[in-house]
Amino acid sequence: MEKSLALINTDSFSSYIAEINRISLLTPEKETELAQHYKKHQDVKTAHRLVTANLRFVVRIAGEYRGYRMRMMDLVQEGN
């Protein structure tokens, strides 16, 4: 049972990585523009764009904590 749960978690995490890799990254200029737009208009779509464009960054930072005996998926979920 443990092994099958590990496979499910690995497959889920792989799917998540594949999904976030399809999201376009923002240039620093575009990120600044969107942040200013959000600050002025409180637009939910703009906030969503800013957050989703930075999900890979969350994964990268989570990877720096792997040595603390925590599952990568748990670290990413906490970061999100």
N, C-alpha and C positions, 0 to 999 in steps of 0.2 A: 504494500500500500504506500509506504514512504516513497518508494522509487517512482511510482506512477504520479504521485503528487508533485514530485520534483520535475518530472517531464512536463506536466501541465503548466507549472510555473515557468519553466524554461521556454515553452512554446508561447505562453502568454507574453512573456517579456520580449521575446524575439519579435512577436507581432507588434508590440508596442513600439519597439525601436524602428521597425520597418515603417510604421505609420508616421512617427514623428520625423523620420528622415525625408518624407515626402513634403513636409512643410517648408516653404521657402524661408531662408534666413533674411533678416533685415540689415540693410546697411546702417551704419551709425547715424547717418543723416535722416534716413527714413524712420528709425527708431525715435530719434529726437522729435521729428515732425509728429509722429503718432502720439508720443507722450504729451506734447504740447496741446494737441487736438483733444486728447482725453481730459487733460486738466481743465481746459476751457469748456468742453461740452458734456463731460461725463458720459460719453457714448460707449455703450456696452460692446458694440462690435469692435470698436477701436481697442478696448481693453482686452477683448478676446484675442485679437490679432497680436497684440504685444505679448500676451502670456504664451500663446501657442508657438510663436516664433522663438521663444526662449526655452522650450522644453528640452532641447538637446543640451543646453547649458546645465540644466538640472541633473541630467544623466551624467554629465562629465564631472560635476562636483560630487555627486553621490559616489562615483567611482573612486574618488580620493579617500573615501571612508570604508572601503571594503576590508581593510585590515582589522577592523573593529568587530569582526565576527557577526556582522549583520548581513542579511540577505540583500542583494542589490535591489530587488523589486521593492522591498520595504523602505530602503533608503530613498529611492525615487519617489515613492508614494508620499513619504514625509516631505520631500522637497517640493512636490507639486502642491 
